[in-house]
Amino acid sequence: MTRPAVRLPEGLRRRIVDHCRAEAPNEGCGLLAMAGDEVVDVYPTGNREDSPSAYTVPPEEHFAALTRAESRGLRLGGVFHSHPRGGARPSTIDVRKALEPSWVYVVVGLRGAPTVRAWSIRAGRADEVDLT
């Protein structure tokens, strides 16, 4: 069985990594605008947690991103965040806090060279999604 795939253009990948690096030592985060299985825009946000080990997109920034995406005929279909001192795999906290089973969860590992991986998180289980 093949894994699901999401297309993440290189320019958007760079914007995600740049935002996450700028937010270090805390976790950086933001939302993903989708058209089908393609990320077509990213909305970097603040991190309400102001923490190196947790993130929450501020509600007002979530609403602004939702409004902007929908005004362009897009949908919010995912979130990204970083692990400033770790790898690009969802933590136990990430899995527990994942509330949108249809979303893609992009994790940026900043230990060493940045690594970007995507995940589907449903019913307490994280399965990797191919990024193309």
C-alpha positions in Angstrom: 0.0 0.0 0.0 1.4 3.4 -0.9 1.5 6.3 1.5 -0.6 9.4 0.9 1.4 12.3 -0.6 1.2 16.0 -0.2 2.9 18.4 -2.6 4.9 21.1 -0.9 6.6 23.5 -3.3 10.3 24.3 -2.5 9.6 28.0 -2.0 6.9 27.3 0.6 9.1 24.8 2.3 11.8 27.4 2.6 9.3 29.9 4.1 8.3 27.3 6.7 12.0 26.5 7.6 12.9 30.2 7.7 10.0 31.1 10.0 10.9 28.1 12.3 14.5 29.1 12.5 13.6 32.7 13.3 11.4 31.6 16.2 14.2 29.4 17.8 14.8 28.6 20.6 11.0 28.4 20.8 8.8 26.3 18.5 7.7 28.1 15.4 4.3 27.4 13.9 1.8 28.3 11.3 -1.0 27.1 9.1 -1.2 25.6 5.6 -3.6 26.6 2.9 -4.4 23.7 0.6 -5.9 23.1 -2.8 -6.5 19.3 -3.0 -3.3 17.6 -1.8 -1.1 20.6 -2.6 0.1 23.3 -0.1 -0.4 26.5 -2.0 0.3 29.0 0.8 1.7 29.2 4.3 0.6 31.5 7.1 3.4 31.8 9.7 2.0 32.7 13.1 3.1 33.4 16.6 3.3 30.7 19.2 0.9 31.4 22.1 2.9 29.0 24.2 6.2 30.9 23.8 7.9 27.5 24.5 10.7 25.3 23.1 8.5 22.2 23.5 4.9 23.1 22.7 3.0 25.3 20.3 -0.5 26.8 20.0 -1.5 29.0 17.1 -3.1 32.1 18.6 -6.9 32.0 17.9 -7.0 35.4 16.3 -4.2 34.4 13.9 -6.0 31.1 13.1 -9.1 33.1 12.2 -7.2 35.6 10.1 -5.5 32.7 8.2 -8.9 30.9 7.7 -10.5 34.1 6.4 -7.6 34.8 4.0 -7.6 31.2 2.7 -11.3 31.1 2.2 -11.3 34.5 0.4 -9.0 32.9 -2.1 -11.1 29.7 -2.5 -8.6 27.7 -0.5 -9.0 25.7 2.7 -6.9 25.4 5.8 -5.7 21.9 5.6 -2.8 21.7 7.9 -0.4 23.1 10.4 3.4 23.2 10.7 5.6 23.6 13.7 9.2 23.0 14.7 11.2 21.0 17.1 14.1 23.4 17.8 16.3 20.7 19.5 14.8 17.6 18.0 13.8 15.7 14.9 10.9 16.0 12.5 8.6 13.4 14.2 5.5 14.3 16.1 6.0 14.2 19.9 3.5 12.5 22.3 2.1 16.0 23.0 1.7 16.7 19.3 -0.2 13.5 18.8 -2.4 14.1 21.8 -3.2 17.7 20.7 -4.0 16.9 17.1 -7.7 17.6 16.6 -8.1 17.7 12.9 -8.0 14.2 11.4 -8.1 15.4 7.8 -5.2 17.8 8.3 -1.5 17.3 7.4 0.9 18.0 10.2 4.3 19.2 9.0 7.1 19.0 11.6 10.4 20.7 11.1 13.4 19.2 12.9 16.0 21.9 13.5 18.7 19.7 15.2 21.5 19.8 12.6 20.4 20.5 9.0 16.6 21.2 8.9 14.5 18.3 8.1 10.8 18.6 7.0 8.4 15.7 7.3 4.6 15.4 7.1 2.2 13.3 9.1 -1.4 12.3 9.3 -2.5 12.1 12.9 -5.7 10.2 13.6 -7.0 8.5 16.7 -3.7 8.8 18.6 -1.6 7.5 15.7 0.9 9.3 13.5 1.5 8.0 10.0 4.0 9.6 7.7 2.8 11.3 4.6 5.2 11.6 1.6 6.2 15.2 0.7 6.8 15.7 -3.0 
